[in-house]
Amino acid sequence: MIVFLNLFGLFILFVTVVVFCVFCLNLFLFFIKKKPFPKKLLIATLIGIVVVTTQVGYNKYFFTFNNNDGEFYKGPVNSPTGIYTANAYYTTYGGAAGGVNLWVEITYHEDDNKIKTVYYSDAKSNFSMKWQDENTLYILNEEPEYPSSNRSIQLDIEKEIYHDRGLACQSWLMKDEYETCYQN
């Protein structure tokens, strides 16, 4: 669903740019040749700008992990007392030249098997998960040949989350789900 919304937004952006260019041309003709003012093109351009701005704001401030739909990757990794289970999932993007997004979900067995996403990033070639203690999960996600692309982190799963692009950190809907949000 979110993919179609993004494609629709991209289409509206393209149409708005074309309409804006036509509006600018007609506005130029209005001043030079005293033709009628292009009111309909101005309205169409303003509506397009409002729609695109609304979608960008929605994607930024109303982000959730609910749209994660991918394949199982690694797990389950049980916490020392078995209260939590960590599983990693992935999905590809961009076709042949694209990449892989990876996320880690924690299942809370003592809370009706509630599932919470605590980690989201591009996948690297070296990935693993290991519990440091009952509430602390270490996620290794690195590309050994490229140290600057290291996305490894230690998270207190009760209080912290990680989103490499920071969308979860900016989301108004997710602000009550964590105390600390990390981004790259």
VMD Tcl script that builds the backbone (N, CA, C; Angstrom):
set m [mol new atoms 552]
animate dup $m
set s [atomselect $m all]
$s set {name element resname resid chain x y z} {
  {N N MET 1 A 0.818 -1.196 0.000}
  {CA C MET 1 A 0.000 0.000 0.000}
  {C C MET 1 A 0.860 1.258 0.000}
  {N N ILE 2 A 1.895 1.280 0.845}
  {CA C ILE 2 A 2.744 2.467 0.931}
  {C C ILE 2 A 3.500 2.705 -0.376}
  {N N VAL 3 A 3.828 1.631 -1.091}
  {CA C VAL 3 A 4.522 1.780 -2.375}
  {C C VAL 3 A 3.627 2.507 -3.369}
  {N N PHE 4 A 2.348 2.138 -3.409}
  {CA C PHE 4 A 1.422 2.792 -4.328}
  {C C PHE 4 A 1.207 4.247 -3.946}
  {N N LEU 5 A 1.178 4.526 -2.651}
  {CA C LEU 5 A 1.039 5.906 -2.194}
  {C C LEU 5 A 2.249 6.729 -2.616}
  {N N ASN 6 A 3.445 6.147 -2.501}
  {CA C ASN 6 A 4.654 6.849 -2.924}
  {C C ASN 6 A 4.689 7.046 -4.436}
  {N N LEU 7 A 4.271 6.046 -5.196}
  {CA C LEU 7 A 4.216 6.194 -6.654}
  {C C LEU 7 A 3.192 7.254 -7.059}
  {N N PHE 8 A 2.060 7.266 -6.378}
  {CA C PHE 8 A 1.054 8.289 -6.642}
  {C C PHE 8 A 1.628 9.673 -6.351}
  {N N GLY 9 A 2.337 9.821 -5.237}
  {CA C GLY 9 A 2.964 11.091 -4.895}
  {C C GLY 9 A 3.992 11.516 -5.926}
  {N N LEU 10 A 4.771 10.566 -6.423}
  {CA C LEU 10 A 5.760 10.868 -7.453}
  {C C LEU 10 A 5.074 11.323 -8.739}
  {N N PHE 11 A 3.975 10.660 -9.091}
  {CA C PHE 11 A 3.211 11.047 -10.279}
  {C C PHE 11 A 2.649 12.459 -10.113}
  {N N ILE 12 A 2.069 12.747 -8.942}
  {CA C ILE 12 A 1.526 14.086 -8.680}
  {C C ILE 12 A 2.638 15.130 -8.736}
  {N N LEU 13 A 3.807 14.809 -8.214}
  {CA C LEU 13 A 4.943 15.729 -8.274}
  {C C LEU 13 A 5.317 16.027 -9.716}
  {N N PHE 14 A 5.398 14.989 -10.546}
  {CA C PHE 14 A 5.738 15.173 -11.962}
  {C C PHE 14 A 4.700 16.051 -12.655}
  {N N VAL 15 A 3.415 15.759 -12.443}
  {CA C VAL 15 A 2.351 16.549 -13.061}
  {C C VAL 15 A 2.406 17.991 -12.568}
  {N N THR 16 A 2.677 18.179 -11.285}
  {CA C THR 16 A 2.752 19.531 -10.733}
  {C C THR 16 A 3.893 20.319 -11.364}
  {N N VAL 17 A 5.029 19.686 -11.572}
  {CA C VAL 17 A 6.166 20.366 -12.195}
  {C C VAL 17 A 5.818 20.766 -13.631}
  {N N VAL 18 A 5.170 19.874 -14.372}
  {CA C VAL 18 A 4.776 20.191 -15.748}
  {C C VAL 18 A 3.765 21.341 -15.757}
  {N N VAL 19 A 2.760 21.261 -14.892}
  {CA C VAL 19 A 1.747 22.324 -14.823}
  {C C VAL 19 A 2.391 23.644 -14.405}
  {N N PHE 20 A 3.342 23.590 -13.477}
  {CA C PHE 20 A 4.034 24.808 -13.049}
  {C C PHE 20 A 4.804 25.432 -14.214}
  {N N CYS 21 A 5.467 24.610 -15.009}
  {CA C CYS 21 A 6.207 25.129 -16.171}
  {C C CYS 21 A 5.259 25.789 -17.171}
  {N N VAL 22 A 4.127 25.153 -17.435}
  {CA C VAL 22 A 3.127 25.734 -18.339}
  {C C VAL 22 A 2.584 27.032 -17.746}
  {N N PHE 23 A 2.340 27.034 -16.416}
  {CA C PHE 23 A 1.871 28.245 -15.744}
  {C C PHE 23 A 2.879 29.384 -15.905}
  {N N CYS 24 A 4.164 29.082 -15.700}
  {CA C CYS 24 A 5.198 30.113 -15.843}
  {C C CYS 24 A 5.236 30.677 -17.258}
  {N N LEU 25 A 5.085 29.813 -18.245}
  {CA C LEU 25 A 5.058 30.263 -19.639}
  {C C LEU 25 A 3.847 31.170 -19.869}
  {N N ASN 26 A 2.685 30.748 -19.392}
  {CA C ASN 26 A 1.482 31.566 -19.565}
  {C C ASN 26 A 1.562 32.868 -18.765}
  {N N LEU 27 A 2.195 32.825 -17.606}
  {CA C LEU 27 A 2.379 34.043 -16.824}
  {C C LEU 27 A 3.282 35.026 -17.568}
  {N N PHE 28 A 4.311 34.496 -18.202}
  {CA C PHE 28 A 5.197 35.312 -19.023}
  {C C PHE 28 A 4.403 35.965 -20.156}
  {N N LEU 29 A 3.546 35.172 -20.817}
  {CA C LEU 29 A 2.716 35.713 -21.899}
  {C C LEU 29 A 1.713 36.747 -21.373}
  {N N PHE 30 A 1.240 36.541 -20.149}
  {CA C PHE 30 A 0.323 37.503 -19.536}
  {C C PHE 30 A 0.988 38.871 -19.405}
  {N N PHE 31 A 2.258 38.883 -18.956}
  {CA C PHE 31 A 2.950 40.157 -18.772}
  {C C PHE 31 A 3.418 40.761 -20.090}
  {N N ILE 32 A 3.831 39.946 -21.031}
  {CA C ILE 32 A 4.386 40.447 -22.286}
  {C C ILE 32 A 3.290 40.806 -23.293}
  {N N LYS 33 A 2.358 39.885 -23.527}
  {CA C LYS 33 A 1.366 40.079 -24.587}
  {C C LYS 33 A -0.019 40.436 -24.046}
  {N N LYS 34 A -0.119 40.679 -22.747}
  {CA C LYS 34 A -1.382 41.051 -22.117}
  {C C LYS 34 A -2.486 40.023 -22.381}
  {N N LYS 35 A -2.126 38.731 -22.309}
  {CA C LYS 35 A -3.116 37.661 -22.416}
  {C C LYS 35 A -3.808 37.504 -21.063}
  {N N PRO 36 A -4.925 36.749 -20.988}
  {CA C PRO 36 A -5.629 36.569 -19.709}
  {C C PRO 36 A -4.747 35.839 -18.688}
  {N N PHE 37 A -4.943 36.218 -17.416}
  {CA C PHE 37 A -4.181 35.589 -16.341}
  {C C PHE 37 A -4.552 34.107 -16.239}
  {N N PRO 38 A -3.539 33.194 -16.125}
  {CA C PRO 38 A -3.791 31.733 -16.102}
  {C C PRO 38 A -4.253 31.250 -14.718}
  {N N LYS 39 A -5.509 31.572 -14.352}
  {CA C LYS 39 A -6.039 31.238 -13.027}
  {C C LYS 39 A -6.123 29.725 -12.814}
  {N N LYS 40 A -6.602 28.998 -13.804}
  {CA C LYS 40 A -6.767 27.547 -13.653}
  {C C LYS 40 A -5.424 26.855 -13.466}
  {N N LEU 41 A -4.405 27.312 -14.175}
  {CA C LEU 41 A -3.073 26.720 -14.014}
  {C C LEU 41 A -2.496 27.058 -12.638}
  {N N LEU 42 A -2.757 28.268 -12.148}
  {CA C LEU 42 A -2.304 28.637 -10.814}
  {C C LEU 42 A -2.963 27.747 -9.762}
  {N N ILE 43 A -4.257 27.522 -9.871}
  {CA C ILE 43 A -4.975 26.672 -8.925}
  {C C ILE 43 A -4.472 25.232 -8.997}
  {N N ALA 44 A -4.280 24.712 -10.206}
  {CA C ALA 44 A -3.775 23.339 -10.364}
  {C C ALA 44 A -2.388 23.197 -9.763}
  {N N THR 45 A -1.543 24.202 -9.964}
  {CA C THR 45 A -0.189 24.166 -9.398}
  {C C THR 45 A -0.239 24.193 -7.872}
  {N N LEU 46 A -1.057 25.052 -7.305}
  {CA C LEU 46 A -1.165 25.136 -5.842}
  {C C LEU 46 A -1.723 23.849 -5.244}
  {N N ILE 47 A -2.709 23.236 -5.898}
  {CA C ILE 47 A -3.252 21.962 -5.412}
  {C C ILE 47 A -2.174 20.884 -5.450}
  {N N GLY 48 A -1.405 20.829 -6.528}
  {CA C GLY 48 A -0.318 19.848 -6.624}
  {C C GLY 48 A 0.718 20.040 -5.543}
  {N N ILE 49 A 1.078 21.281 -5.262}
  {CA C ILE 49 A 2.058 21.573 -4.212}
  {C C ILE 49 A 1.520 21.136 -2.851}
  {N N VAL 50 A 0.240 21.395 -2.591}
  {CA C VAL 50 A -0.363 20.998 -1.310}
  {C C VAL 50 A -0.378 19.475 -1.179}
  {N N VAL 51 A -0.733 18.764 -2.239}
  {CA C VAL 51 A -0.791 17.294 -2.187}
  {C C VAL 51 A 0.594 16.708 -1.948}
  {N N VAL 52 A 1.595 17.185 -2.666}
  {CA C VAL 52 A 2.960 16.659 -2.508}
  {C C VAL 52 A 3.493 16.985 -1.118}
  {N N THR 53 A 3.272 18.199 -0.636}
  {CA C THR 53 A 3.728 18.582 0.699}
  {C C THR 53 A 3.046 17.740 1.777}
  {N N THR 54 A 1.756 17.480 1.593}
  {CA C THR 54 A 1.020 16.649 2.548}
  {C C THR 54 A 1.581 15.242 2.586}
  {N N GLN 55 A 1.886 14.677 1.426}
  {CA C GLN 55 A 2.420 13.314 1.414}
  {C C GLN 55 A 3.813 13.245 2.038}
  {N N VAL 56 A 4.654 14.209 1.745}
  {CA C VAL 56 A 5.995 14.227 2.344}
  {C C VAL 56 A 5.885 14.342 3.862}
  {N N GLY 57 A 5.014 15.226 4.339}
  {CA C GLY 57 A 4.812 15.364 5.780}
  {C C GLY 57 A 4.257 14.101 6.404}
  {N N TYR 58 A 3.330 13.469 5.721}
  {CA C TYR 58 A 2.753 12.220 6.231}
  {C C TYR 58 A 3.827 11.139 6.345}
  {N N ASN 59 A 4.635 10.978 5.302}
  {CA C ASN 59 A 5.689 9.953 5.325}
  {C C ASN 59 A 6.718 10.232 6.417}
  {N N LYS 60 A 6.960 11.501 6.701}
  {CA C LYS 60 A 7.983 11.845 7.685}
  {C C LYS 60 A 7.460 11.786 9.124}
  {N N TYR 61 A 6.296 12.339 9.380}
  {CA C TYR 61 A 5.820 12.487 10.749}
  {C C TYR 61 A 4.824 11.424 11.203}
  {N N PHE 62 A 4.354 10.596 10.281}
  {CA C PHE 62 A 3.407 9.553 10.646}
  {C C PHE 62 A 3.942 8.171 10.274}
  {N N PHE 63 A 5.254 8.025 10.312}
  {CA C PHE 63 A 5.915 6.766 9.990}
  {C C PHE 63 A 5.661 5.732 11.087}
  {N N THR 64 A 5.418 4.492 10.679}
  {CA C THR 64 A 5.386 3.351 11.595}
  {C C THR 64 A 6.059 2.179 10.903}
  {N N PHE 65 A 6.366 1.170 11.663}
  {CA C PHE 65 A 6.944 -0.043 11.095}
  {C C PHE 65 A 5.872 -1.018 10.610}
  {N N ASN 66 A 4.614 -0.622 10.600}
  {CA C ASN 66 A 3.526 -1.528 10.245}
  {C C ASN 66 A 3.581 -2.030 8.811}
  {N N ASN 67 A 4.300 -1.349 7.947}
  {CA C ASN 67 A 4.343 -1.740 6.537}
  {C C ASN 67 A 5.479 -2.690 6.210}
  {N N ASN 68 A 6.212 -3.136 7.211}
  {CA C ASN 68 A 7.294 -4.078 6.974}
  {C C ASN 68 A 6.705 -5.415 6.555}
  {N N ASP 69 A 7.008 -5.824 5.369}
  {CA C ASP 69 A 6.531 -7.098 4.857}
  {C C ASP 69 A 7.690 -7.726 4.094}
  {N N GLY 70 A 8.291 -8.734 4.673}
  {CA C GLY 70 A 9.454 -9.319 4.029}
  {C C GLY 70 A 9.603 -10.785 4.344}
  {N N GLU 71 A 10.783 -11.270 4.099}
  {CA C GLU 71 A 11.116 -12.674 4.284}
  {C C GLU 71 A 11.903 -12.860 5.579}
  {N N PHE 72 A 11.711 -14.009 6.199}
  {CA C PHE 72 A 12.465 -14.361 7.396}
  {C C PHE 72 A 13.941 -14.476 7.032}
  {N N TYR 73 A 14.820 -13.931 7.888}
  {CA C TYR 73 A 16.255 -13.957 7.611}
  {C C TYR 73 A 17.020 -14.771 8.654}
  {N N LYS 74 A 16.982 -14.343 9.910}
  {CA C LYS 74 A 17.719 -15.053 10.967}
  {C C LYS 74 A 16.922 -15.058 12.258}
  {N N GLY 75 A 17.163 -16.099 13.034}
  {CA C GLY 75 A 16.502 -16.216 14.321}
  {C C GLY 75 A 15.897 -17.599 14.443}
  {N N PRO 76 A 15.146 -17.861 15.424}
  {CA C PRO 76 A 14.941 -17.002 16.578}
  {C C PRO 76 A 16.144 -17.019 17.504}
  {N N VAL 77 A 16.375 -15.884 18.146}
  {CA C VAL 77 A 17.420 -15.755 19.152}
  {C C VAL 77 A 16.699 -15.403 20.452}
  {N N ASN 78 A 16.662 -16.348 21.373}
  {CA C ASN 78 A 15.946 -16.159 22.636}
  {C C ASN 78 A 16.814 -15.444 23.655}
  {N N SER 79 A 16.169 -14.578 24.443}
  {CA C SER 79 A 16.870 -13.899 25.522}
  {C C SER 79 A 17.254 -14.937 26.584}
  {N N PRO 80 A 18.173 -14.603 27.496}
  {CA C PRO 80 A 18.652 -15.589 28.480}
  {C C PRO 80 A 17.552 -16.296 29.273}
  {N N THR 81 A 16.475 -15.594 29.624}
  {CA C THR 81 A 15.403 -16.253 30.375}
  {C C THR 81 A 14.225 -16.642 29.485}
  {N N GLY 82 A 14.313 -16.364 28.194}
  {CA C GLY 82 A 13.261 -16.747 27.258}
  {C C GLY 82 A 12.064 -15.824 27.231}
  {N N ILE 83 A 12.152 -14.673 27.878}
  {CA C ILE 83 A 11.038 -13.722 27.875}
  {C C ILE 83 A 10.884 -13.074 26.497}
  {N N TYR 84 A 12.011 -12.852 25.825}
  {CA C TYR 84 A 12.011 -12.194 24.519}
  {C C TYR 84 A 12.593 -13.122 23.463}
  {N N THR 85 A 12.148 -12.912 22.226}
  {CA C THR 85 A 12.732 -13.603 21.079}
  {C C THR 85 A 12.992 -12.563 19.991}
  {N N ALA 86 A 14.192 -12.586 19.425}
  {CA C ALA 86 A 14.553 -11.676 18.336}
  {C C ALA 86 A 14.566 -12.449 17.020}
  {N N ASN 87 A 13.947 -11.883 16.003}
  {CA C ASN 87 A 13.949 -12.437 14.656}
  {C C ASN 87 A 14.284 -11.319 13.687}
  {N N ALA 88 A 15.061 -11.645 12.667}
  {CA C ALA 88 A 15.428 -10.669 11.640}
  {C C ALA 88 A 14.715 -11.010 10.342}
  {N N TYR 89 A 14.296 -9.960 9.625}
  {CA C TYR 89 A 13.600 -10.096 8.354}
  {C C TYR 89 A 14.244 -9.172 7.339}
  {N N TYR 90 A 14.008 -9.442 6.060}
  {CA C TYR 90 A 14.577 -8.594 5.013}
  {C C TYR 90 A 13.597 -8.438 3.861}
  {N N THR 91 A 13.822 -7.397 3.097}
  {CA C THR 91 A 13.118 -7.190 1.842}
  {C C THR 91 A 14.075 -6.482 0.883}
  {N N THR 92 A 13.965 -6.811 -0.380}
  {CA C THR 92 A 14.819 -6.185 -1.388}
  {C C THR 92 A 14.136 -4.940 -1.935}
  {N N TYR 93 A 14.930 -4.048 -2.488}
  {CA C TYR 93 A 14.392 -2.840 -3.124}
  {C C TYR 93 A 15.259 -2.479 -4.317}
  {N N GLY 94 A 14.687 -1.809 -5.278}
  {CA C GLY 94 A 15.449 -1.253 -6.391}
  {C C GLY 94 A 15.833 -2.212 -7.495}
  {N N GLY 95 A 15.301 -3.414 -7.528}
  {CA C GLY 95 A 15.622 -4.337 -8.618}
  {C C GLY 95 A 17.053 -4.835 -8.555}
  {N N ALA 96 A 17.641 -5.061 -9.726}
  {CA C ALA 96 A 18.973 -5.660 -9.807}
  {C C ALA 96 A 20.058 -4.758 -9.220}
  {N N ALA 97 A 19.891 -3.467 -9.320}
  {CA C ALA 97 A 20.907 -2.536 -8.813}
  {C C ALA 97 A 20.581 -2.042 -7.405}
  {N N GLY 98 A 19.530 -2.573 -6.794}
  {CA C GLY 98 A 19.083 -2.100 -5.485}
  {C C GLY 98 A 19.846 -2.729 -4.340}
  {N N GLY 99 A 19.173 -2.841 -3.238}
  {CA C GLY 99 A 19.794 -3.385 -2.042}
  {C C GLY 99 A 18.797 -4.158 -1.214}
  {N N VAL 100 A 19.140 -4.314 0.059}
  {CA C VAL 100 A 18.309 -5.101 0.970}
  {C C VAL 100 A 18.101 -4.301 2.255}
  {N N ASN 101 A 16.845 -4.162 2.653}
  {CA C ASN 101 A 16.521 -3.583 3.954}
  {C C ASN 101 A 16.341 -4.714 4.949}
  {N N LEU 102 A 16.771 -4.484 6.169}
  {CA C LEU 102 A 16.768 -5.506 7.203}
  {C C LEU 102 A 16.170 -4.903 8.469}
  {N N TRP 103 A 15.354 -5.673 9.192}
  {CA C TRP 103 A 14.823 -5.199 10.457}
  {C C TRP 103 A 14.761 -6.341 11.454}
  {N N VAL 104 A 14.779 -5.962 12.729}
  {CA C VAL 104 A 14.741 -6.933 13.818}
  {C C VAL 104 A 13.479 -6.678 14.627}
  {N N GLU 105 A 12.717 -7.743 14.808}
  {CA C GLU 105 A 11.495 -7.682 15.602}
  {C C GLU 105 A 11.703 -8.464 16.889}
  {N N ILE 106 A 11.207 -7.910 17.983}
  {CA C ILE 106 A 11.268 -8.555 19.292}
  {C C ILE 106 A 9.859 -9.016 19.645}
  {N N THR 107 A 9.732 -10.279 20.027}
  {CA C THR 107 A 8.463 -10.812 20.504}
  {C C THR 107 A 8.508 -10.844 22.027}
  {N N TYR 108 A 7.528 -10.197 22.651}
  {CA C TYR 108 A 7.414 -10.139 24.106}
  {C C TYR 108 A 6.467 -11.268 24.542}
  {N N HIS 109 A 7.015 -12.366 25.015}
  {CA C HIS 109 A 6.209 -13.536 25.360}
  {C C HIS 109 A 5.316 -13.314 26.574}
  {N N GLU 110 A 5.709 -12.444 27.486}
  {CA C GLU 110 A 4.906 -12.196 28.682}
  {C C GLU 110 A 3.856 -11.108 28.469}
  {N N ASP 111 A 3.744 -10.584 27.250}
  {CA C ASP 111 A 2.776 -9.538 26.933}
  {C C ASP 111 A 1.976 -9.950 25.689}
  {N N ASP 112 A 1.358 -11.116 25.755}
  {CA C ASP 112 A 0.529 -11.657 24.663}
  {C C ASP 112 A 1.286 -11.769 23.341}
  {N N ASN 113 A 2.560 -12.092 23.387}
  {CA C ASN 113 A 3.403 -12.220 22.193}
  {C C ASN 113 A 3.389 -10.951 21.329}
  {N N LYS 114 A 3.370 -9.813 21.993}
  {CA C LYS 114 A 3.431 -8.518 21.316}
  {C C LYS 114 A 4.746 -8.429 20.536}
  {N N ILE 115 A 4.675 -7.889 19.334}
  {CA C ILE 115 A 5.863 -7.764 18.484}
  {C C ILE 115 A 6.190 -6.284 18.307}
  {N N LYS 116 A 7.470 -5.965 18.488}
  {CA C LYS 116 A 7.945 -4.592 18.342}
  {C C LYS 116 A 9.203 -4.588 17.486}
  {N N THR 117 A 9.246 -3.717 16.494}
  {CA C THR 117 A 10.453 -3.555 15.680}
  {C C THR 117 A 11.386 -2.607 16.414}
  {N N VAL 118 A 12.635 -3.042 16.619}
  {CA C VAL 118 A 13.598 -2.211 17.345}
  {C C VAL 118 A 14.785 -1.781 16.490}
  {N N TYR 119 A 14.910 -2.338 15.283}
  {CA C TYR 119 A 16.084 -2.059 14.450}
  {C C TYR 119 A 15.661 -2.088 12.989}
  {N N TYR 120 A 16.126 -1.100 12.188}
  {CA C TYR 120 A 15.852 -1.058 10.753}
  {C C TYR 120 A 17.047 -0.420 10.062}
  {N N SER 121 A 17.582 -1.101 9.029}
  {CA C SER 121 A 18.761 -0.592 8.344}
  {C C SER 121 A 18.951 -1.305 7.019}
  {N N ASP 122 A 19.871 -0.783 6.218}
  {CA C ASP 122 A 20.335 -1.527 5.049}
  {C C ASP 122 A 21.126 -2.720 5.553}
  {N N ALA 123 A 20.971 -3.845 4.873}
  {CA C ALA 123 A 21.691 -5.051 5.278}
  {C C ALA 123 A 23.126 -5.004 4.770}
  {N N LYS 124 A 24.034 -5.471 5.589}
  {CA C LYS 124 A 25.446 -5.609 5.234}
  {C C LYS 124 A 25.780 -7.100 5.191}
  {N N SER 125 A 26.969 -7.436 4.738}
  {CA C SER 125 A 27.313 -8.851 4.531}
  {C C SER 125 A 27.528 -9.625 5.832}
  {N N ASN 126 A 27.871 -8.940 6.918}
  {CA C ASN 126 A 28.131 -9.606 8.189}
  {C C ASN 126 A 27.041 -9.189 9.184}
  {N N PHE 127 A 26.082 -10.092 9.431}
  {CA C PHE 127 A 24.962 -9.790 10.311}
  {C C PHE 127 A 24.788 -10.898 11.330}
  {N N SER 128 A 24.573 -10.490 12.593}
  {CA C SER 128 A 24.231 -11.449 13.650}
  {C C SER 128 A 23.575 -10.699 14.802}
  {N N MET 129 A 22.913 -11.462 15.672}
  {CA C MET 129 A 22.262 -10.907 16.862}
  {C C MET 129 A 22.694 -11.731 18.063}
  {N N LYS 130 A 22.932 -11.055 19.197}
  {CA C LYS 130 A 23.333 -11.755 20.406}
  {C C LYS 130 A 22.826 -10.968 21.611}
  {N N TRP 131 A 22.204 -11.674 22.539}
  {CA C TRP 131 A 21.731 -11.046 23.772}
  {C C TRP 131 A 22.916 -10.841 24.712}
  {N N GLN 132 A 23.062 -9.612 25.213}
  {CA C GLN 132 A 24.100 -9.290 26.194}
  {C C GLN 132 A 23.596 -9.605 27.604}
  {N N ASP 133 A 22.323 -9.314 27.834}
  {CA C ASP 133 A 21.632 -9.672 29.076}
  {C C ASP 133 A 20.144 -9.745 28.732}
  {N N GLU 134 A 19.288 -9.791 29.714}
  {CA C GLU 134 A 17.856 -10.013 29.453}
  {C C GLU 134 A 17.215 -8.935 28.592}
  {N N ASN 135 A 17.649 -7.680 28.720}
  {CA C ASN 135 A 17.030 -6.575 27.977}
  {C C ASN 135 A 17.925 -5.961 26.914}
  {N N THR 136 A 19.146 -6.432 26.782}
  {CA C THR 136 A 20.103 -5.800 25.873}
  {C C THR 136 A 20.466 -6.746 24.736}
  {N N LEU 137 A 20.192 -6.287 23.513}
  {CA C LEU 137 A 20.471 -7.063 22.308}
  {C C LEU 137 A 21.552 -6.357 21.509}
  {N N TYR 138 A 22.614 -7.097 21.171}
  {CA C TYR 138 A 23.663 -6.547 20.311}
  {C C TYR 138 A 23.397 -7.018 18.893}
  {N N ILE 139 A 23.310 -6.071 17.976}
  {CA C ILE 139 A 23.066 -6.374 16.566}
  {C C ILE 139 A 24.311 -5.976 15.787}
  {N N LEU 140 A 24.933 -6.966 15.168}
  {CA C LEU 140 A 26.109 -6.741 14.332}
  {C C LEU 140 A 25.633 -6.675 12.889}
  {N N ASN 141 A 25.909 -5.553 12.221}
  {CA C ASN 141 A 25.511 -5.359 10.827}
  {C C ASN 141 A 26.588 -4.496 10.178}
  {N N GLU 142 A 27.574 -5.175 9.599}
  {CA C GLU 142 A 28.718 -4.437 9.071}
  {C C GLU 142 A 29.186 -5.018 7.748}
  {N N GLU 143 A 29.921 -4.208 7.049}
  {CA C GLU 143 A 30.607 -4.596 5.825}
  {C C GLU 143 A 32.090 -4.450 6.139}
  {N N PRO 144 A 32.814 -5.574 6.408}
  {CA C PRO 144 A 34.199 -5.475 6.886}
  {C C PRO 144 A 35.121 -4.642 5.993}
  {N N GLU 145 A 34.892 -4.645 4.695}
  {CA C GLU 145 A 35.765 -3.876 3.789}
  {C C GLU 145 A 35.480 -2.372 3.844}
  {N N TYR 146 A 34.331 -1.985 4.399}
  {CA C TYR 146 A 33.932 -0.585 4.449}
  {C C TYR 146 A 33.540 -0.212 5.879}
  {N N PRO 147 A 34.506 0.139 6.716}
  {CA C PRO 147 A 34.220 0.426 8.129}
  {C C PRO 147 A 33.217 1.566 8.342}
  {N N SER 148 A 33.130 2.504 7.409}
  {CA C SER 148 A 32.201 3.623 7.581}
  {C C SER 148 A 30.744 3.208 7.379}
  {N N SER 149 A 30.511 2.003 6.879}
  {CA C SER 149 A 29.139 1.545 6.657}
  {C C SER 149 A 28.629 0.666 7.800}
  {N N ASN 150 A 29.336 0.665 8.911}
  {CA C ASN 150 A 28.962 -0.164 10.051}
  {C C ASN 150 A 27.646 0.326 10.658}
  {N N ARG 151 A 26.677 -0.561 10.755}
  {CA C ARG 151 A 25.369 -0.238 11.342}
  {C C ARG 151 A 25.110 -1.081 12.593}
  {N N SER 152 A 26.164 -1.504 13.265}
  {CA C SER 152 A 26.044 -2.311 14.476}
  {C C SER 152 A 25.667 -1.425 15.658}
  {N N ILE 153 A 24.898 -2.016 16.595}
  {CA C ILE 153 A 24.458 -1.244 17.752}
  {C C ILE 153 A 24.029 -2.190 18.870}
  {N N GLN 154 A 24.148 -1.714 20.082}
  {CA C GLN 154 A 23.652 -2.420 21.262}
  {C C GLN 154 A 22.422 -1.667 21.743}
  {N N LEU 155 A 21.284 -2.368 21.847}
  {CA C LEU 155 A 20.023 -1.731 22.197}
  {C C LEU 155 A 19.416 -2.303 23.460}
  {N N ASP 156 A 18.942 -1.425 24.318}
  {CA C ASP 156 A 18.072 -1.826 25.424}
  {C C ASP 156 A 16.679 -1.886 24.814}
  {N N ILE 157 A 16.173 -3.081 24.571}
  {CA C ILE 157 A 14.945 -3.238 23.788}
  {C C ILE 157 A 13.710 -2.651 24.461}
  {N N GLU 158 A 13.789 -2.374 25.740}
  {CA C GLU 158 A 12.661 -1.752 26.434}
  {C C GLU 158 A 12.605 -0.245 26.189}
  {N N LYS 159 A 13.758 0.371 25.883}
  {CA C LYS 159 A 13.835 1.826 25.832}
  {C C LYS 159 A 14.374 2.392 24.523}
  {N N GLU 160 A 15.028 1.583 23.701}
  {CA C GLU 160 A 15.755 2.127 22.556}
  {C C GLU 160 A 15.333 1.447 21.255}
  {N N ILE 161 A 15.414 2.233 20.170}
  {CA C ILE 161 A 15.233 1.693 18.824}
  {C C ILE 161 A 16.271 2.337 17.911}
  {N N TYR 162 A 16.434 1.752 16.716}
  {CA C TYR 162 A 17.379 2.271 15.727}
  {C C TYR 162 A 16.720 2.250 14.359}
  {N N HIS 163 A 16.797 3.371 13.664}
  {CA C HIS 163 A 16.364 3.458 12.267}
  {C C HIS 163 A 17.444 4.222 11.529}
  {N N ASP 164 A 18.094 3.581 10.558}
  {CA C ASP 164 A 19.282 4.191 9.957}
  {C C ASP 164 A 19.004 5.530 9.276}
  {N N ARG 165 A 17.810 5.745 8.762}
  {CA C ARG 165 A 17.483 7.024 8.116}
  {C C ARG 165 A 16.738 7.973 9.053}
  {N N GLY 166 A 16.441 7.550 10.257}
  {CA C GLY 166 A 15.847 8.418 11.259}
  {C C GLY 166 A 14.347 8.620 11.159}
  {N N LEU 167 A 13.660 7.887 10.297}
  {CA C LEU 167 A 12.214 8.078 10.158}
  {C C LEU 167 A 11.469 7.756 11.453}
  {N N ALA 168 A 11.883 6.708 12.141}
  {CA C ALA 168 A 11.228 6.362 13.410}
  {C C ALA 168 A 11.501 7.430 14.467}
  {N N CYS 169 A 12.635 8.081 14.380}
  {CA C CYS 169 A 12.994 9.115 15.353}
  {C C CYS 169 A 12.166 10.387 15.159}
  {N N GLN 170 A 11.714 10.655 13.952}
  {CA C GLN 170 A 10.941 11.857 13.651}
  {C C GLN 170 A 9.435 11.626 13.744}
  {N N SER 171 A 9.016 10.384 13.804}
  {CA C SER 171 A 7.601 10.047 13.750}
  {C C SER 171 A 6.864 10.464 15.020}
  {N N TRP 172 A 5.766 11.185 14.838}
  {CA C TRP 172 A 4.930 11.574 15.973}
  {C C TRP 172 A 4.178 10.363 16.519}
  {N N LEU 173 A 3.896 9.387 15.670}
  {CA C LEU 173 A 3.151 8.209 16.102}
  {C C LEU 173 A 3.990 7.258 16.952}
  {N N MET 174 A 5.305 7.285 16.793}
  {CA C MET 174 A 6.168 6.332 17.489}
  {C C MET 174 A 6.851 6.918 18.718}
  {N N LYS 175 A 6.668 8.176 19.009}
  {CA C LYS 175 A 7.432 8.824 20.080}
  {C C LYS 175 A 7.196 8.220 21.462}
  {N N ASP 176 A 6.068 7.537 21.664}
  {CA C ASP 176 A 5.792 6.920 22.962}
  {C C ASP 176 A 6.352 5.510 23.085}
  {N N GLU 177 A 6.937 4.967 22.016}
  {CA C GLU 177 A 7.420 3.589 22.013}
  {C C GLU 177 A 8.874 3.454 22.436}
  {N N TYR 178 A 9.568 4.545 22.658}
  {CA C TYR 178 A 10.977 4.487 23.015}
  {C C TYR 178 A 11.374 5.721 23.804}
  {N N GLU 179 A 12.491 5.611 24.514}
  {CA C GLU 179 A 13.069 6.763 25.194}
  {C C GLU 179 A 14.200 7.351 24.369}
  {N N THR 180 A 14.936 6.465 23.661}
  {CA C THR 180 A 16.061 6.906 22.849}
  {C C THR 180 A 15.958 6.279 21.471}
  {N N CYS 181 A 16.098 7.096 20.454}
  {CA C CYS 181 A 16.066 6.608 19.073}
  {C C CYS 181 A 17.403 6.971 18.417}
  {N N TYR 182 A 18.043 5.984 17.850}
  {CA C TYR 182 A 19.330 6.198 17.190}
  {C C TYR 182 A 19.128 6.186 15.684}
  {N N GLN 183 A 19.922 7.012 15.014}
  {CA C GLN 183 A 19.941 7.018 13.563}
  {C C GLN 183 A 21.371 7.189 13.100}
  {N N ASN 184 A 21.608 6.895 11.852}
  {CA C ASN 184 A 22.964 6.993 11.323}
  {C C ASN 184 A 23.290 8.407 10.930}
}
mol reanalyze $m
mol bondsrecalc $m
mol representation Tube
mol addrep $m
